[in-house]
């Protein structure tokens, strides 16, 4: 209709409704609803059989001088029982690989293919193959838990002996993943000596601190053990050595994963120990509780200030589960531990946490957060009753939109970030209807997808309006520090003050006082010292021009909404089965 063509939201919603409502109400051939997908689905580990990742038809066209790194590089997570069961003294990789070929080692611990290899082997994710190297050659990286020390071997042993040094896969791993101070051993004897020393020590956990979260975990032989999440002690030098190994694992496990060791080292000893609660890194380890202790996964969390000075925010920057321990609830337990830690001010020198956000999350991490958020909301009668009340209103023609008071309570009670609250609300609503995604809920999801689609542009615009001016240096407790003022300007102020540094710097001392000493200034403090300039009137022509820029692709919206619906279903399944 003409009204839809002039309203991009209505047009997109209409198209999405026509096809996605069928998906929301779809039934299988026997009349039952399709099964819900697990919320923490992770690709199953791949056994050592050389299964090509590309299409079968591509084999004839494959470059005969290269090997697919995703096929060739295998990750093996080993622990004390493996070092004692391969014969002789210490770990014998050749005997271990022989057991894999004989299927005496379970497939889930027998080798895991890389999911990403571009950071080590380039964008084409291939390894240069010298003429003497067989196409079936493999590169094995053995990671010892809990130390995360690594050994690399190849099969055949001298497969890449003729490779130029800059193209040798072992050198590329050492350069791009296991750079100093991380350790990637090529000598079996040196590796065994290092892990023997590591096994004599325990994980460098924060002293006198209880585990934050504990849960059972099923092992490969169907026995059960306990796993826990504890905070690592960054004041311990052993923790920094472990951190270097974890950075290497991050590069091999996470798309565009980056190292944080240098930033951890720059943090003071007191801040590393978590005694000050200022800006800095926090590290958490998921581990077994029974000897010998195994490291199962880890998290890197950055803590930064929030206004006023007695509060902070947490940003989850890394969450990695070691390959052998995926699909066992380790990631979910780490997410639960992070929120539990965020709710305890004692963890950060008395600072209360405003919210927990994710830095560039993967789909799996986002789903873990969705399910954990909703699991907590379901545990509180306030939110359950609020969801039921919204459904009651919707049955009478009302809206399912998240009420402002409920949104505020989500942040205050559970530290759920503002942009995450809508997702959590949608999953909670679906939970209260046994996982169903009704047309009313579908419309709510579509609206969120459209809003989020414009967020990047809106955030970019806000960042463009932020201004920072450096005063060079200022005296603070006899230490020279860089003093700055950061403020957000209106368009008219930016236009009026091409170089407003003089006005801002004159107001620096007043801004520091107004901001309560937070940083060296603050936008709220500056508001009292900057001249007030009215915004120019917005003309009808400007409004019309802006409307014309709001173009929405219905097919893209349909695709994004479809993914969002699946995310809701996965989160419902994960939240209700725990």
MARGU-390547 format. One line per field, with one value per residue (C-alpha): residue in one letter; y, z, x; chain. Coordinates in nm, 3 decimals. Each point is the difference from the previous one (the first is absolute). Layout:
N
res: a,...
Y: Y,...
Z: Z,...
X: X,...
chain: A,...
***
This chain:
578
res: x,x,x,x,x,x,x,x,x,x,x,x,x,x,x,x,x,x,x,x,x,x,x,x,x,x,x,x,x,x,x,x,x,x,x,x,x,x,x,x,x,x,x,x,x,x,x,x,x,x,x,x,x,x,x,x,x,x,x,x,x,x,x,x,x,x,x,x,x,x,x,x,x,x,x,x,x,x,x,x,x,x,x,x,x,x,x,x,x,x,x,x,x,x,x,x,x,x,x,x,x,x,x,x,x,x,x,x,x,x,x,x,x,x,x,x,x,x,x,x,x,x,x,x,x,x,x,x,x,x,x,x,x,x,x,x,x,x,x,x,x,x,x,x,x,x,x,x,x,x,x,x,x,x,x,x,x,x,x,x,x,x,x,x,x,x,x,x,x,x,x,x,x,x,x,x,x,x,x,x,x,x,x,x,x,x,x,x,x,x,x,x,x,x,x,x,x,x,x,x,x,x,x,x,x,x,x,x,x,x,x,x,x,x,x,x,x,x,x,x,x,x,x,x,x,x,x,x,x,x,x,x,x,x,x,x,x,x,x,x,x,x,x,x,x,x,x,x,x,x,x,x,x,x,x,x,x,x,x,x,x,x,x,x,x,x,x,x,x,x,x,x,x,x,x,x,x,x,x,x,x,x,x,x,x,x,x,x,x,x,x,x,x,x,x,x,x,x,x,x,x,x,x,x,x,x,x,x,x,x,x,x,x,x,x,x,x,x,x,x,x,x,x,x,x,x,x,x,x,x,x,x,x,x,x,x,x,x,x,x,x,x,x,x,x,x,x,x,x,x,x,x,x,x,x,x,x,x,x,x,x,x,x,x,x,x,x,x,x,x,x,x,x,x,x,x,x,x,x,x,x,x,x,x,x,x,x,x,x,x,x,x,x,x,x,x,x,x,x,x,x,x,x,x,x,x,x,x,x,x,x,x,x,x,x,x,x,x,x,x,x,x,x,x,x,x,x,x,x,x,x,x,x,x,x,x,x,x,x,x,x,x,x,x,x,x,x,x,x,x,x,x,x,x,x,x,x,x,x,x,x,x,x,x,x,x,x,x,x,x,x,x,x,x,x,x,x,x,x,x,x,x,x,x,x,x,x,x,x,x,x,x,x,x,x,x,x,x,x,x,x,x,x,x,x,x,x,x,x,x,x,x,x,x,x,x,x,x,x,x,x,x,x,x,x,x,x,x,x,x,x,x,x,x,x,x,x,x,x,x,x,x,x,x,x,x,x,x,x,x,x,x,x,x,x,x,x,x,x,x,x,x,x,x,x,x,x,x,x,x,x,x,x,x,x,x,x,x
Y: 0.000,0.364,0.043,-0.286,0.136,0.328,-0.172,-0.222,-0.158,-0.099,-0.138,-0.204,-0.128,-0.100,-0.204,-0.158,-0.083,-0.180,-0.247,-0.002,-0.050,-0.331,-0.088,0.097,-0.226,-0.272,-0.362,-0.327,-0.273,-0.156,0.325,0.066,0.312,-0.030,-0.071,0.300,0.035,0.001,0.347,-0.078,-0.198,-0.025,-0.201,-0.351,-0.074,-0.159,-0.327,-0.038,-0.141,0.256,0.137,0.278,0.322,0.115,-0.140,-0.341,0.149,0.236,-0.279,-0.009,0.376,0.013,0.157,-0.294,0.218,0.073,-0.184,0.123,0.110,-0.074,-0.364,-0.029,0.157,-0.207,0.111,-0.263,0.083,-0.227,-0.030,-0.205,-0.326,0.031,0.075,-0.318,-0.233,0.027,-0.214,0.098,0.313,0.299,0.065,-0.181,0.169,-0.281,-0.267,0.227,0.043,-0.375,-0.056,0.238,-0.200,-0.315,0.181,-0.062,0.374,0.138,0.211,0.308,0.015,-0.141,0.324,0.313,0.189,0.375,0.211,0.306,0.009,0.338,0.172,-0.259,-0.119,0.299,0.082,-0.306,-0.223,-0.222,-0.146,0.004,-0.359,-0.077,-0.267,-0.261,0.049,-0.239,0.157,-0.189,0.158,0.119,0.255,-0.103,0.255,-0.165,0.230,-0.113,0.085,0.178,0.166,0.049,-0.059,-0.123,-0.247,-0.012,-0.300,-0.103,-0.326,-0.115,0.133,0.171,0.092,0.368,-0.038,0.167,0.290,0.348,0.128,0.280,-0.251,-0.281,-0.060,-0.039,0.336,0.162,-0.139,0.130,0.342,0.070,-0.203,-0.105,0.315,0.068,-0.032,-0.289,-0.342,-0.234,-0.286,-0.198,-0.218,-0.282,-0.020,0.374,-0.016,-0.289,0.182,0.312,-0.179,-0.207,0.324,0.145,-0.305,0.047,0.337,0.089,0.260,0.357,0.077,0.303,-0.097,-0.052,0.017,-0.256,-0.115,0.236,-0.274,-0.381,-0.259,-0.369,-0.100,-0.329,-0.149,-0.205,-0.329,0.112,0.060,0.332,0.247,0.351,0.309,0.349,0.355,0.196,0.333,-0.012,0.196,0.249,0.104,-0.344,-0.017,-0.358,0.140,0.231,-0.299,-0.188,0.309,-0.013,-0.357,0.092,0.281,-0.255,-0.225,0.302,0.071,-0.362,-0.020,0.337,0.183,0.319,-0.093,0.236,-0.019,0.192,-0.100,0.335,0.189,-0.243,0.060,0.376,-0.029,0.066,-0.284,0.128,0.029,-0.344,-0.144,0.172,0.209,0.343,-0.064,0.261,-0.046,-0.318,-0.365,-0.288,-0.361,-0.305,-0.371,-0.288,-0.310,-0.337,-0.014,-0.346,-0.081,0.007,0.339,0.069,0.343,-0.014,0.357,0.363,0.353,0.341,0.283,0.371,0.222,0.371,0.298,0.100,0.331,0.066,-0.120,-0.281,-0.208,-0.182,-0.197,-0.340,-0.096,-0.366,0.007,-0.370,-0.321,-0.317,-0.365,-0.243,-0.227,-0.325,0.150,0.164,-0.086,-0.090,0.320,0.166,0.320,0.026,-0.038,0.273,0.236,-0.078,0.062,0.336,0.125,-0.140,0.182,0.320,-0.007,-0.001,0.342,-0.171,-0.145,0.350,0.195,0.106,0.112,-0.101,-0.114,0.191,-0.258,-0.273,0.037,-0.216,0.111,-0.113,-0.328,-0.315,-0.148,-0.273,0.257,0.209,-0.307,-0.087,0.348,-0.015,-0.329,0.107,0.332,-0.172,-0.275,0.272,0.190,-0.318,-0.038,0.332,0.014,0.374,-0.060,-0.309,0.193,0.297,-0.228,-0.162,0.344,0.109,-0.309,0.079,0.356,-0.131,-0.226,0.317,0.186,0.138,-0.009,-0.251,0.277,-0.015,0.236,0.268,-0.101,-0.366,0.102,0.208,-0.287,-0.234,0.226,0.056,-0.364,-0.193,0.246,-0.066,0.259,0.235,-0.126,-0.362,0.046,-0.015,-0.335,-0.141,0.126,-0.170,-0.332,0.037,0.067,-0.310,-0.206,0.094,-0.143,-0.329,0.119,0.123,0.304,0.153,0.264,0.266,-0.108,-0.025,0.363,0.099,-0.190,0.166,0.344,-0.071,-0.126,0.320,0.215,-0.190,0.035,0.376,-0.016,-0.008,0.321,0.169,-0.100,0.121,0.336,0.027,-0.079,0.270,0.251,-0.094,0.225,-0.054,0.264,-0.080,0.264,-0.157,-0.083,0.080,-0.059,-0.269,-0.121,0.110,-0.233,0.138,-0.129,0.091,0.219,0.010,0.108,-0.207,0.142,-0.048,0.303,0.091,0.060,0.372,0.014,-0.185,0.252,0.299,-0.107,-0.121,0.002,-0.001,-0.124,0.331,0.004,-0.367,0.012,0.304,-0.206,-0.303,0.053,0.070,-0.308,-0.221,0.118,-0.038,-0.353,-0.104,-0.063,-0.264,-0.019,0.351,0.141,-0.102,0.101,0.053,0.232,0.198,0.072,0.262,0.188,0.009,0.269,-0.105,0.017,-0.084,-0.267,0.137,-0.063,-0.313,0.088,-0.210,-0.041,-0.151,-0.239,-0.111,-0.057,-0.210,-0.212,-0.074,-0.143,-0.251,-0.286,-0.346,-0.321,-0.233,-0.313,0.093,0.074,-0.337,-0.177,0.184,-0.056,-0.368,-0.024,0.190,-0.241,-0.294,0.172,0.037,-0.368,-0.110,0.222,-0.134,-0.358,0.072,0.204,-0.251,-0.315,0.118
Z: 0.000,-0.037,0.378,0.027,-0.273,0.190,0.331,-0.017,0.339,-0.102,-0.334,0.159,0.275,-0.254,-0.211,0.309,0.137,-0.318,0.004,0.355,0.168,-0.189,0.149,0.348,-0.025,-0.209,0.083,-0.095,-0.208,0.313,0.121,0.275,0.035,-0.130,0.280,0.156,-0.076,0.286,0.101,0.020,-0.321,-0.092,-0.298,0.105,0.010,-0.311,0.017,-0.162,-0.327,-0.269,-0.082,-0.254,0.098,-0.354,-0.255,-0.145,-0.350,0.092,0.049,-0.365,0.000,0.328,-0.009,0.006,0.177,0.308,0.279,0.166,0.350,0.140,-0.100,0.077,0.347,0.292,0.360,0.275,0.363,0.228,0.378,0.260,-0.086,-0.358,0.105,0.210,-0.249,-0.314,0.125,0.124,0.206,-0.088,-0.298,-0.327,-0.287,-0.245,0.232,0.064,-0.371,-0.051,0.262,-0.191,-0.318,0.195,0.141,0.357,0.066,-0.011,-0.315,0.207,0.139,-0.309,-0.184,-0.086,-0.328,0.009,-0.056,-0.100,-0.147,-0.172,0.277,-0.023,-0.361,-0.184,-0.144,-0.229,0.308,-0.186,0.073,-0.274,-0.089,-0.119,-0.273,0.247,0.237,-0.037,-0.039,0.307,0.229,0.339,0.254,0.360,0.283,0.344,0.275,0.357,0.262,0.240,-0.105,-0.369,-0.101,-0.359,-0.211,-0.379,-0.219,-0.356,-0.166,-0.183,0.235,-0.275,-0.220,-0.026,0.016,-0.342,0.075,0.006,0.360,-0.059,-0.137,0.249,0.196,0.332,-0.048,-0.093,0.316,0.211,-0.161,-0.017,0.288,0.247,-0.015,0.298,0.292,-0.097,-0.037,-0.298,0.046,-0.286,0.231,0.169,0.285,0.073,-0.014,0.248,0.238,-0.015,0.060,0.283,0.175,-0.078,0.134,0.334,0.036,0.012,-0.201,0.108,0.149,0.213,0.355,0.274,-0.249,-0.042,-0.349,-0.143,-0.156,0.014,-0.210,-0.096,-0.331,-0.183,-0.124,-0.311,0.188,0.125,0.352,0.172,0.158,0.140,-0.194,0.142,-0.112,0.204,-0.040,-0.097,0.196,-0.242,0.270,-0.032,-0.267,-0.072,-0.106,-0.252,-0.145,-0.024,-0.158,-0.282,-0.082,0.019,-0.248,-0.245,0.046,-0.058,-0.334,-0.105,0.135,-0.059,-0.329,0.022,0.358,0.149,0.283,0.325,0.176,-0.052,0.153,0.295,0.059,-0.001,0.283,0.343,0.247,0.223,-0.288,-0.130,0.337,-0.020,0.311,-0.148,-0.223,-0.251,-0.374,-0.101,-0.099,0.186,-0.094,0.079,-0.045,-0.034,0.149,0.154,0.378,0.043,-0.045,-0.247,-0.073,-0.365,-0.154,-0.197,-0.125,0.087,-0.013,-0.033,0.140,-0.015,0.286,-0.069,0.179,0.009,0.130,0.294,0.141,0.219,-0.300,-0.293,-0.310,-0.117,-0.360,-0.088,-0.258,-0.027,0.082,-0.121,0.078,-0.080,-0.291,0.198,0.252,-0.229,0.016,0.367,0.154,0.062,-0.188,0.173,0.341,-0.081,-0.105,0.322,0.206,-0.169,0.091,0.350,0.044,-0.139,0.268,0.285,0.070,0.222,-0.314,-0.105,0.311,0.066,-0.354,-0.118,-0.360,-0.219,-0.277,-0.189,-0.374,-0.268,-0.233,-0.357,0.109,-0.208,-0.054,0.257,0.263,-0.070,0.045,0.327,0.128,-0.121,0.178,0.322,0.008,-0.042,0.249,0.262,-0.103,0.035,0.355,0.103,0.033,-0.080,-0.360,-0.046,0.109,-0.219,-0.306,0.077,0.044,-0.340,-0.165,0.166,-0.138,-0.345,0.000,0.041,-0.280,0.206,-0.073,0.104,0.015,0.296,0.271,0.117,0.366,-0.085,-0.213,0.283,0.244,-0.234,0.027,0.374,0.095,-0.258,-0.163,-0.345,-0.249,-0.149,-0.360,0.120,0.197,-0.305,-0.107,0.351,0.017,-0.328,0.122,0.332,-0.182,-0.214,0.310,0.149,-0.313,-0.003,-0.262,-0.245,-0.218,-0.063,-0.266,0.275,0.125,-0.356,-0.054,0.315,-0.121,-0.342,0.157,0.204,-0.306,-0.186,0.294,0.040,-0.372,0.048,0.316,-0.176,-0.188,0.314,0.207,-0.273,0.001,0.379,-0.017,-0.261,0.242,0.282,0.053,0.206,0.080,0.157,0.230,-0.021,0.366,0.345,0.350,0.191,0.328,-0.129,-0.299,-0.352,-0.176,-0.321,0.074,-0.248,-0.042,-0.199,-0.085,-0.251,-0.207,-0.188,-0.373,0.046,0.267,-0.227,-0.272,0.235,0.161,-0.261,0.266,0.340,0.192,0.184,0.146,0.092,0.163,0.207,0.136,0.076,0.375,0.042,-0.204,0.216,0.310,-0.153,-0.117,0.349,-0.098,-0.255,-0.251,-0.071,-0.118,-0.117,-0.240,0.281,0.177,-0.318,-0.046,0.278,-0.153,-0.372,-0.161,-0.097,-0.373,-0.127,-0.265,-0.341,-0.104,-0.212,-0.329,-0.178,-0.288,0.232,0.144,-0.347,-0.104,0.312,-0.070,-0.351,0.145,0.214,-0.249,0.133,-0.197,0.084,-0.100,0.229,0.283,-0.056,0.022,0.319,0.164,-0.089,0.175,0.299,0.027,0.002,0.268,0.215,-0.040,0.086,0.307,0.117,-0.033,0.180,0.280,0.076,-0.003,0.269
X: 0.000,0.106,0.011,0.247,0.225,0.029,0.067,0.311,-0.072,-0.352,0.121,0.277,-0.229,-0.264,0.240,0.153,-0.345,-0.105,0.285,0.137,-0.334,-0.016,0.337,-0.115,-0.303,0.161,-0.075,0.165,-0.171,-0.150,-0.152,0.252,0.212,0.357,0.248,0.171,0.369,0.247,0.116,0.373,0.045,0.367,0.129,0.094,0.373,0.142,0.191,0.341,-0.138,0.089,-0.344,0.022,-0.182,-0.071,-0.243,0.080,-0.007,0.281,0.257,0.103,0.051,0.192,0.345,0.241,0.257,-0.213,-0.181,-0.317,0.110,-0.347,0.055,0.369,0.034,-0.135,-0.033,0.039,-0.076,0.201,0.025,0.184,-0.176,0.124,0.358,-0.001,-0.168,0.214,0.287,0.343,0.057,-0.213,-0.222,0.074,-0.191,0.079,-0.145,-0.299,-0.070,0.036,-0.270,-0.224,0.048,-0.086,-0.308,0.112,-0.029,-0.358,-0.067,-0.092,0.356,0.166,0.051,-0.197,0.015,0.047,-0.308,0.205,0.350,0.021,0.199,0.276,-0.007,-0.143,-0.340,0.002,0.062,0.245,0.344,0.264,0.088,0.354,0.025,0.129,-0.295,-0.298,-0.343,-0.122,0.262,-0.126,0.120,-0.080,-0.012,-0.019,-0.128,0.059,-0.260,0.014,0.330,-0.102,0.364,0.007,0.198,-0.009,0.082,-0.078,-0.093,0.200,0.268,0.201,-0.295,0.098,0.380,0.039,-0.235,0.158,0.024,-0.252,-0.256,0.059,-0.325,0.186,0.170,-0.331,-0.161,0.288,-0.010,-0.373,-0.148,0.269,0.214,0.225,-0.049,-0.232,0.161,-0.042,0.245,0.147,0.211,-0.192,0.254,-0.022,-0.380,-0.009,0.236,-0.219,-0.332,0.152,0.086,-0.343,-0.183,0.176,-0.177,-0.367,-0.189,0.093,-0.340,-0.082,0.106,-0.257,-0.285,-0.275,-0.106,-0.262,-0.211,0.001,-0.185,0.026,0.161,-0.030,0.327,0.072,-0.041,-0.346,0.127,-0.071,0.238,-0.029,0.104,0.037,0.077,0.253,0.175,0.366,0.258,0.155,0.248,0.161,0.272,-0.108,-0.336,0.164,0.189,-0.330,-0.158,0.256,-0.104,-0.368,0.056,0.140,-0.304,-0.225,0.166,-0.060,-0.356,-0.168,-0.050,0.210,0.095,0.258,0.252,-0.046,0.325,0.174,-0.292,-0.007,0.373,-0.049,-0.252,0.149,0.056,-0.281,-0.245,0.099,-0.093,-0.338,0.058,-0.066,-0.297,0.113,0.030,0.178,-0.027,-0.159,0.077,-0.215,0.073,-0.244,0.163,-0.068,0.002,0.154,0.369,0.156,-0.158,-0.083,-0.050,-0.325,-0.032,0.064,-0.143,0.164,-0.215,0.084,-0.116,-0.048,-0.148,-0.364,-0.137,0.000,0.331,-0.135,-0.115,0.156,-0.094,0.126,0.068,0.051,0.279,0.091,-0.184,0.172,-0.070,0.282,-0.104,-0.023,-0.242,-0.255,-0.370,0.032,-0.139,0.338,-0.086,-0.338,0.165,0.254,-0.279,-0.188,0.315,0.059,-0.348,0.033,0.330,-0.154,-0.268,0.258,0.166,0.259,0.156,0.112,0.092,-0.360,-0.084,-0.345,-0.039,-0.247,-0.019,0.185,0.055,0.162,0.277,-0.066,-0.165,-0.027,-0.344,0.076,0.099,-0.309,-0.219,0.171,-0.078,-0.362,-0.065,0.174,-0.186,-0.335,0.084,0.051,-0.313,-0.204,0.131,-0.160,-0.378,0.001,0.111,-0.217,-0.309,0.101,0.024,-0.336,-0.159,0.133,-0.147,-0.333,0.010,0.097,-0.308,-0.206,0.178,0.288,0.373,0.268,0.259,0.240,-0.136,0.246,-0.023,0.069,0.298,0.141,-0.047,0.191,0.301,-0.026,-0.061,0.200,0.248,-0.150,0.127,-0.257,0.025,-0.027,-0.320,-0.229,0.150,-0.038,-0.360,-0.091,0.139,-0.181,-0.329,0.054,0.082,-0.335,-0.166,0.196,0.246,-0.262,0.072,-0.341,-0.073,-0.004,0.343,0.126,-0.095,0.191,0.308,-0.024,-0.015,0.314,0.186,-0.086,0.109,0.327,0.059,0.019,0.210,0.335,-0.080,-0.133,0.302,0.232,-0.176,0.034,0.369,0.050,-0.152,0.240,0.299,0.314,0.260,0.337,0.147,0.345,0.055,-0.129,0.124,-0.185,0.155,0.342,-0.027,-0.014,-0.309,-0.176,-0.303,-0.285,-0.358,-0.248,-0.341,-0.281,-0.083,-0.312,0.038,-0.048,0.273,0.241,-0.078,0.033,0.328,0.242,0.273,-0.171,0.306,0.050,-0.351,0.021,0.340,-0.097,-0.288,0.218,0.035,-0.370,-0.088,0.221,-0.179,-0.345,0.080,0.104,0.359,-0.099,0.286,0.121,-0.330,-0.343,-0.273,-0.251,0.242,0.066,-0.370,0.013,0.292,-0.077,-0.216,-0.349,-0.066,-0.349,-0.031,-0.101,-0.357,-0.045,-0.165,-0.262,0.245,0.259,-0.256,-0.107,0.362,0.060,-0.310,0.122,0.323,-0.190,0.000,-0.079,0.064,-0.295,0.196,0.288,-0.241,-0.166,0.337,0.100,-0.337,0.017,0.336,-0.138,-0.294,0.240,0.208,-0.313,-0.083,0.352,0.008,-0.338,0.125,0.327,-0.158,-0.275,0.213,0.242
chain: A,A,A,A,A,A,A,A,A,A,A,A,A,A,A,A,A,A,A,A,A,A,A,A,A,A,A,A,A,A,A,A,A,A,A,A,A,A,A,A,A,A,A,A,A,A,A,A,A,A,A,A,A,A,A,A,A,A,A,A,A,A,A,A,A,A,A,A,A,A,A,A,A,A,A,A,A,A,A,A,A,A,A,A,A,A,A,A,A,A,A,A,A,A,A,A,A,A,A,A,A,A,A,A,A,A,A,A,A,A,A,A,A,A,A,A,A,A,A,A,A,A,A,A,A,A,A,A,A,A,A,A,A,A,A,A,A,A,A,A,A,A,A,A,A,A,A,A,A,A,A,A,A,A,A,A,A,A,A,A,A,A,A,A,A,A,A,A,A,A,A,A,A,A,A,A,A,A,A,A,A,A,A,A,A,A,A,A,A,A,A,A,A,A,A,A,A,A,A,A,A,A,A,A,A,A,A,A,A,A,A,A,A,A,A,A,A,A,A,A,A,A,A,A,A,A,A,A,A,A,A,A,A,A,A,A,A,A,A,A,A,A,A,A,A,A,A,A,A,A,A,A,A,A,A,A,A,A,A,A,A,A,A,A,A,A,A,A,A,A,A,A,A,A,A,A,A,A,A,A,A,A,A,A,A,A,A,A,A,A,A,A,A,A,A,A,A,A,A,A,A,A,A,A,A,A,A,A,A,A,A,A,A,A,A,A,A,A,A,A,A,A,A,A,A,A,A,A,A,A,A,A,A,A,A,A,A,A,A,A,A,A,A,A,A,A,A,A,A,A,A,A,A,A,A,A,A,A,A,A,A,A,A,A,A,A,A,A,A,A,A,A,A,A,A,A,A,A,A,A,A,A,A,A,A,A,A,A,A,A,A,A,A,A,A,A,A,A,A,A,A,A,A,A,A,A,A,A,A,A,A,A,A,A,A,A,A,A,A,A,A,A,A,A,A,A,A,A,A,A,A,A,A,A,A,A,A,A,A,A,A,A,A,A,A,A,A,A,A,A,A,A,A,A,A,A,A,A,A,A,A,A,A,A,A,A,A,A,A,A,A,A,A,A,A,A,A,A,A,A,A,A,A,A,A,A,A,A,A,A,A,A,A,A,A,A,A,A,A,A,A,A,A,A,A,A,A,A,A,A,A,A,A,A,A,A,A,A,A,A,A,A,A,A,A,A,A,A,A,A,A,A,A,A,A,A,A,A,A,A,A,A,A,A,A,A,A,A,A,A,A,A,A,A,A,A,A,A,A,A,A,A,A,A,A,A,A,A,A,A,A,A,A,A,A,A,A,A
***
